[in-house]
């Protein structure tokens, strides 16, 4: 099922557009940070800026588009009817798509890591690129991939419930992302996406302010994901396509 998802989407224009968006964002970040001589003179600042809007807005919006697409395509093309006829386990169907989204997140964050490191090495940040900072940046990219995926996947419950309605899913998902970004201070512990940045940057030395109540935030993200998982599987089991 996972291999099938990869083959179905490997020539997707959305992949190219998403990659281009990340490259443009990284280019703007590098250009701004490299020129800010005397203000941001450490590699730490370069990767902190590279992850700022990436974690909060860009990666969530990119994943939203893919989550909507991969769950709705099988409904719109009637592929799901044949899958249930074979029959394919609904758990396998669901987890294959979830893992595919996680792989996409890892791929995009790997691109962020590579572009930022290359830019840092080829600029004035080269002298400050210690192995410890590069490893720290890599860890932050991995955490971003995992936790942003966990926070965004629950949006697909709308797609499953509406049998592939992309308009409602994208609208609700966009509101979720923007509201979590603009009201992060008030929604942490309530919205998984508002909780995730605090988990990723927990006890950081880069100067990012976050909520010290990591247990509450982890419970928020994991509990919502588990509830979403149970609800999605129940709907799939009872759903007549």
Order of alpha helices (4+ residues) and beta strands (2+ residues): alpha-alpha-alpha-alpha-alpha-alpha-alpha-alpha-alpha-alpha-alpha-alpha
